[in-house]
Amino acid sequence: MTMNTILQAILDFDEALLKKSVQEQLDAGTDINIILDKGLIQAMDVVGQKFTKGEIFVPEMMIAAETMQVGLELLKPLLVSDSNESKGTIVIGTVKGDLHDIGKNLVSLMLDGGGFDVIDLGVDIEPEKFIQAAEENKADIIGLSALLTTAMPIMEKTVNLIKKSNLPAKTFIGGAPVTLQFSEQIGADGYSENAPGAVAVARKLIANALPVN
Ligand code: B12
């Protein structure tokens, strides 16, 4: 079975075939990032394109997302870390008005796998809630996700409020419509277009926060 089978299984909402094909790729030793990028995530891109073209509608998009997450479950144990040594604390969530969470969940998993303590607030999160959670958990970093262009101004507002709050936490942002340019424009401290990159950016943000000696 090829990576195409994974993609097709998601498009056909075929959970059994998806599980089987993901497991086969894992057994064959395929890199987990390839299974994600060329299989699970690519399928969601195709779903998005079909939605744009009017070939499918919200219910189909939702079932495809649920199917994709069945595949993600198989990868989960390989992504999380069992190490007790924390590299830092990250509060993460999807901003107010936006209910997309697959990408944010994947970023959370990989950050966990990268040794961070992750506090995932969920979706549709008010700016004040990010600040409160960061204070309570003494977060080093606050991560914001947005998939809707209409949520981007809320993301900007959230970053602004975090800056004004004088919390020591750095901010990093991501999500399909978010770009490096947007991140710089709104004054976020970091940006990544994908989950492995998010781990690298988080490490850099923590390293730069340490006093230089
Ligand atoms: C699945 C899906 C849904 C599902 C969401 C299920 C869920 N639990 O998340 C459902 C069906 C609920 C849904 C609803 C809607 N959706 Co929708 N959805 C999608 C779809 C197909 C896939 C998103 C996804 O999961 N991708 C896979 C993940 C892994 O990728 P990702 O989220 O981009 O995350 C990666 C990076 O961006 C990054 N990242 C993400 N977050 C973060 C955070 C940080 C800190 C960092 C560093 C990095 C990072 O790392 C991730 C991993 O690599 C996209 C199309 C697309 N290609 O994006 C449309 C899409 C986002 N949806 C869209 C729309 C319009 C909607 C609705 C408004 C539809 C409607 N009419 O109701 C509603 C909005 C509901 C709401 N208020 O939020 C549009 C948005 C258009 C726009 N310009 O804003 C898109 C682009 C589809 C399209 N082509 O038109 N959707």
Boltz pocket constraint, residues with backbone or C-beta under 6 A from the ligand:
constraints:
  - pocket:
      binder: B
      contacts: [[A, 40], [A, 41], [A, 44], [A, 45], [A, 46], [A, 47], [A, 48], [A, 49], [A, 51], [A, 52], [A, 58], [A, 61], [A, 62], [A, 65], [A, 97], [A, 98], [A, 99], [A, 100], [A, 101], [A, 102], [A, 103], [A, 104], [A, 106], [A, 107], [A, 142], [A, 143], [A, 144], [A, 145], [A, 146], [A, 147], [A, 148], [A, 149], [A, 150], [A, 172], [A, 173], [A, 174], [A, 175], [A, 176], [A, 177], [A, 191], [A, 192], [A, 193], [A, 194], [A, 195], [A, 196], [A, 198]]
      max_distance: 6.0
